[in-house]
Amino acid sequence: MKNYAPDETLLVFDVVPPREYKGVDAFRKDWQGFLDSSDGPITIENSDMNVASDGTMAFATFIAHLTGKGKDGNPMDVTMRITDVLRKSSGKWLIVHEHVSVPVDLASGKADLSSKP
C-alpha cells in the first residue's frame, strides 16, 4: 500500500466488484479480502510495462499475471491489464488512480482470465 496515495484521493477500478474503491482504506479492505481468500503465497509477474511522465504526473500500463491457490484449494491463474496514474508528491511517486481489467468475450459475456496478445 506504500505505493498508493495515502488518503481519500485514491480511486481504483478493480477487476472484482464493486465497481470502484474510493480512498486508501476501501482499497486496503479489498486487498485484505483477497489475501484472506488465498492459501499460501501469491505470485504476481508484471510484463510489457510502458511509462510516460511530464515530471509531475505519469502513467504506466502493464500486464500482470497472478498465480496462487485459493482457500477452496482451487488454483488462481489470472492475467490482467493494469493502468496506473501517478502523481509526484514530496519527491515520491504515488499511484492516485488504478484501473484493472480483463478482456470480455461479448458474445458469451465471460471474462478472458488468461488473455493473450
Secondary structure, 3 states (H helix, E strand, C coil): CCCECCCCCCEEECCCCCCCEECHHHHHHHHHHHHHCECCCCEEEEEEEEEEECCCEEEEEEEEEEEEEECCCCEEEEEEEEEEEEEEECCEEEEEEEEEECCEECCCCEECCCCCC
